[in-house]
Amino acid sequence: MLNLGIIGCGSVMQGPYMELVNKLAFNNIINLKSISDKNIKLEKILKKKFKFDNFFNNYEKILTDEDIDVVLILTSMNEHASITKEALKNNKHVLVEKPMSTNMKDLKELFLLAKKSKTYLVAAPFVILSPTFQAIHHDINKNKIGNISLARARYGWSGPDWGKWYYETGGGPLFDLGVYNITTLTGLLGPVKNIIAKSSTSKPIRIINGKKIKVKTDDNFQILLEFQNKCLAVVTTGFTMQQYSSPAIELYGSKGTIQMLGDDWEPKGYEIWDNTKSSWEVFNTPYANWPWAAGFTHLIQCIINKKKPVVNLDHAYHVNEIMIKIYESSRKKKHITINSSFKPLKFEKNIKIKKSHLDHDMNHDVI
Ligand SMILES: NC(=O)c1ccc[n+]([C@@H]2O[C@H](COP(=O)([O-])OP(=O)(O)OC[C@H]3O[C@@H](n4cnc5c(N)ncnc54)[C@H](O)[C@@H]3O)[C@@H](O)[C@H]2O)c1
């Protein structure tokens, strides 16, 4: 059995992550040994909801505990890089929520450390593990829509009314939401060679946890990505979108079009336009409840089976570099080159797609 520690016990810990933790604990695969939050009031609340041995105000007690094998880092964004570095130095397997880092210096240090480490680091988001993503990836590789020249992606909402840090430097919708779109597009189309972006603060005052706050980050983004394969894509993201009913991802090829339905963190399936058929073919996913925190289950499976995670570090670094440089591009009003790259993603071979819907063996199933 693997011993688990969790750092940061707010909204995502108490919701999607604990749902998966409880399933794995019920099956005696993991034991939730210790949790940590700097808000000590949470100890009492969480004791009533979940089973764990220790609550610490100071997360270092988790990292220096030799019995703990795996650590989930679910804090606010600016804390991710330093805690992840410490966790790796203490030989823990780590899952870190997005983004790994909000600046290039920490990102590079973290990346080098993780590359040398014998333990695994998986960085959210985990969109590439979704059955819908993998089916689209498969179709693109089978050349179903030909060469893809244009793409569009969007994800936004009106923004959280909790967590002041979402509106401070190092927060914002790009690291929180746009990250899903950039991970999906690069996962499907490969590495980006340069970017240009425009961002703004559209709502300078917000009410968070019932209190008025000054917004210190941009909350509204239009981003243009040029891929190494010459495809051009736009990403629209913001805490400035009340609702929409458009597809999350649109891919325009020389022979047809693919549209991912729903949001890419919670896809509802996809549709393909094929010029030779002159019609749309719709693939509704039977995995509508696919959990976006699936990277956790994936990490545990990889540790147990001694297999390298599919969610790879080079891809995560590339996405993180793009996001940091989007801020730079908007500030300097110019194109910025992306220096990193990654190899095409590879998935298990036996993906079967039935005509009427998606149906394939996926690695996200709870063990
Ligand atoms: N809320 C969502 O819908 C959502 C979805 C996907 C991913 N995420 C990501 O998950 C992470 C957490 O988001 P959230 O909405 O749960 O935030 P939250 O503000 O609800 O919770 C974060 C918790 O981390 C704690 N924390 C901060 N610094 C700490 C430290 N040094 N030591 C211990 N605890 C510390 C805070 O006290 C807080 O309880 C973020 O990276 C966010 O981008 C959030």
PDBQT file of the ligand as one rigid body, heavy atoms in Angstrom, charges set to zero:
ROOT
HETATM    1  N1  LIG A 401     -11.203  25.088  -8.081  1.00  0.00    +0.000 N 
HETATM    2  C1  LIG A 401     -11.215  24.531  -9.281  1.00  0.00    +0.000 C 
HETATM    3  O1  LIG A 401     -12.268  24.406  -9.949  1.00  0.00    +0.000 OA
HETATM    4  C2  LIG A 401      -9.936  23.964  -9.840  1.00  0.00    +0.000 A 
HETATM    5  C3  LIG A 401     -10.018  23.043 -10.877  1.00  0.00    +0.000 A 
HETATM    6  C4  LIG A 401      -8.859  22.467 -11.359  1.00  0.00    +0.000 A 
HETATM    7  C5  LIG A 401      -7.656  22.806 -10.803  1.00  0.00    +0.000 A 
HETATM    8  N2  LIG A 401      -7.562  23.754  -9.827  1.00  0.00    +0.000 N 
HETATM    9  C6  LIG A 401      -6.241  24.089  -9.284  1.00  0.00    +0.000 C 
HETATM   10  O2  LIG A 401      -6.113  23.512  -7.996  1.00  0.00    +0.000 OA
HETATM   11  C7  LIG A 401      -5.318  24.356  -7.158  1.00  0.00    +0.000 C 
HETATM   12  C8  LIG A 401      -6.110  24.717  -5.911  1.00  0.00    +0.000 C 
HETATM   13  O3  LIG A 401      -7.304  25.384  -6.282  1.00  0.00    +0.000 OA
HETATM   14  P1  LIG A 401      -8.517  25.535  -5.251  1.00  0.00    +0.000 P 
HETATM   15  O4  LIG A 401      -9.639  26.121  -6.012  1.00  0.00    +0.000 OA
HETATM   16  O5  LIG A 401      -8.694  24.284  -4.496  1.00  0.00    +0.000 OA
HETATM   17  O6  LIG A 401      -7.907  26.651  -4.282  1.00  0.00    +0.000 OA
HETATM   18  P2  LIG A 401      -8.339  26.984  -2.785  1.00  0.00    +0.000 P 
HETATM   19  O7  LIG A 401      -7.948  28.388  -2.526  1.00  0.00    +0.000 OA
HETATM   20  O8  LIG A 401      -9.737  26.567  -2.542  1.00  0.00    +0.000 OA
HETATM   21  O9  LIG A 401      -7.388  26.002  -1.958  1.00  0.00    +0.000 OA
HETATM   22  C9  LIG A 401      -5.998  26.137  -1.871  1.00  0.00    +0.000 C 
HETATM   23  C10 LIG A 401      -5.582  25.757  -0.456  1.00  0.00    +0.000 C 
HETATM   24  O10 LIG A 401      -4.153  25.755  -0.385  1.00  0.00    +0.000 OA
HETATM   25  C11 LIG A 401      -3.801  26.210   0.912  1.00  0.00    +0.000 C 
HETATM   26  N3  LIG A 401      -2.409  26.644   0.904  1.00  0.00    +0.000 N 
HETATM   27  C12 LIG A 401      -1.846  27.684   0.240  1.00  0.00    +0.000 A 
HETATM   28  N4  LIG A 401      -0.523  27.735   0.497  1.00  0.00    +0.000 NA
HETATM   29  C13 LIG A 401      -0.245  26.700   1.329  1.00  0.00    +0.000 A 
HETATM   30  C14 LIG A 401       0.944  26.219   1.940  1.00  0.00    +0.000 A 
HETATM   31  N5  LIG A 401       2.117  26.823   1.761  1.00  0.00    +0.000 N 
HETATM   32  N6  LIG A 401       0.861  25.126   2.741  1.00  0.00    +0.000 NA
HETATM   33  C15 LIG A 401      -0.320  24.490   2.946  1.00  0.00    +0.000 A 
HETATM   34  N7  LIG A 401      -1.480  24.912   2.380  1.00  0.00    +0.000 NA
HETATM   35  C16 LIG A 401      -1.438  25.996   1.595  1.00  0.00    +0.000 A 
HETATM   36  C17 LIG A 401      -4.799  27.332   1.186  1.00  0.00    +0.000 C 
HETATM   37  O11 LIG A 401      -4.885  27.644   2.570  1.00  0.00    +0.000 OA
HETATM   38  C18 LIG A 401      -6.088  26.745   0.607  1.00  0.00    +0.000 C 
HETATM   39  O12 LIG A 401      -6.835  26.042   1.595  1.00  0.00    +0.000 OA
HETATM   40  C19 LIG A 401      -4.936  25.548  -8.024  1.00  0.00    +0.000 C 
HETATM   41  O13 LIG A 401      -3.699  25.305  -8.606  1.00  0.00    +0.000 OA
HETATM   42  C20 LIG A 401      -6.012  25.579  -9.107  1.00  0.00    +0.000 C 
HETATM   43  O14 LIG A 401      -5.555  26.158 -10.287  1.00  0.00    +0.000 OA
HETATM   44  C21 LIG A 401      -8.689  24.316  -9.313  1.00  0.00    +0.000 A 
ENDROOT
TORSDOF 0
